Amino acid sequence: MLCEEEIVARFLKTDLLVAPEVVRYIREQDDPALIDRIIAAIPDGAFVVSPDCIPAQKKERDGTRFLADPHLEVLQGKDGSCGCIRDFEEYVTYFRNRFTHLSGFLKGRIQPVPIEALQRTGRYREEEASFIAMVSEVRSTANGNKMANVEDPTATMRVLFNKSREGFEEAEKLLPDEVIGVKGKLSSDGNLFFADTLVRPDIPVSNAPFHAEQPGRAVLISDVHVGSDTFLEDAWHRFVAWLGEHTEIGYLLIAGDLVDGIGIYPGQERELVIKNIYEQYQALGEMLSALPPRLRIVLSPGNHDVVRGAEPQPAIPQEFREGYPDNCVWVENPALVSLQGVRVLMYHGRSYDDMIGMIPGASYSHPEEIMEEMLKRRHLAPTFGLRTPIAPAERDPLVIDPVPEVLFTGHVHISGIKKYRGVLMVNAGTWQSQTAFQKQMNTVPTPAQAVVLDLPTMKYEMFDFSQPGEPARLP
């Protein structure tokens, strides 16, 4: 395998600087000819080789013509697919499936050996070795290093990530229950592994988004919270009028917390203008019926909706859908939806509450940074047993596979947009002004915003409907 020094030297010979991400990608591919192909494709005048210079793996989505509906198809999270909660013992099957699934993304980038074989075979105490494992515990040592207890199906191991090593900032973000690959050397007594490199399942550097062949635009919103005394009714009416004028928009996706719910937190009844859960959904149905019938409306639940809290969450039950227009499509949380071949992964985002508390520097003000961490781990809710309840199942539906064109979340009430390795990450904020709880937490929401996505170009715009008049186009 090429070492990092060799890769950097090859580029320096042609007076090019190379980004660390590109170096890691070339090292993982172990293809010396890839360097020449990248150099040949560098534009004239460029002197830095960025990830954009890596040859993209263009996605061909021929399968779209075989979909039951090539315009809108629910690929994962169809209504009724998640079933009821299974016995507690099913968690063993669930985590085995998670480990196996995520390991598959890593095996093409490292040559792992089982931990048990690593400990039993003496030669691995003198040469570099690799393994794949699930993190069970993470802590900081007295001198600022990171110590992780990890396990695979064969054995457990303690792994030390030294703060002096390059890439230690990624080790600082280790989360319990995420699946990682580790390269390094075993201690002489076989009880400790000294990590040189941390590898996550991640999105391939060469990932390129699919683009729709036919014209089409979609609007992404979340956290409507109908029934709350802070729901922005005037802003919503402006949004409805605007949708009526823009006939090129054919899809509306709503990522959870459709209504404010009942009994979600102590004292909530004092902040409700609609105190009956059926009437909240009835009001939402009337609001959606006022939208142009050309729209295909996709609705997924959130933690305020009338479904179980454990993820995956079922679609809104049939008894609450009376009076809704026929153009509504009900999906679970999470759900993968194809819009003319463009895959949008909808996830309400309850795991924000866990990840923000464990990742250094993370905050609710920048949801796009947390979405990037989800993509790196190829999992929507990596840590089990905290604020995000997860239902046991035969497979883990929170694994991010296939790679979507768009990761679309809500929950935090603060908008954020960013691209990571070809994946557009969108959080569209809320349609609820600042609540009493948010005031206590000093959280300032970004309400009444909508993201418009052009499917053939994958370009987006964000509009603000909070003020009277024409919506403001946000930068």
ABEGO torsion letter per residue (X at the ends): XBBAAAAAAAAAAAGBBBBAAAAAAAAAAGBAAAAAAAAAABBBGBABBBAAABBBBBBBBAAAAABABAABBBABGBBGAAEBBBBAAAAAAAAAAAAAAAAAAAAAABBBBBAAAAAABAAAAABBBBBBBBBABBBBBAAGBBBBBBBBAABBBBBBBBAABBGAAAAAABBBGBBBBBBEBBBAAGABBBBABBBBAEBBAABBBBBBABBEBBBBBBGAGBGBAABBAAAAAAAAAAAAABAABABBBBBEGABAEBGABBGAAAABABABAAAAAAAAAAAAAABBAABBBBBBBBAABBBBABOBBBBBBAAAABGBBAABBBBBOBBBBBBGGBBBBBBAGAAAAAAAAABBGBBAABAAAAAAAAAAAGBABABBGBABBBBBBABBAABBOBBBABBBBBGAGBBBBBBBGGBBBBBAEBABBBBAAAAAAGBBBBBGBBBBBBAAAGBBBBBBAABBEBBBBBX
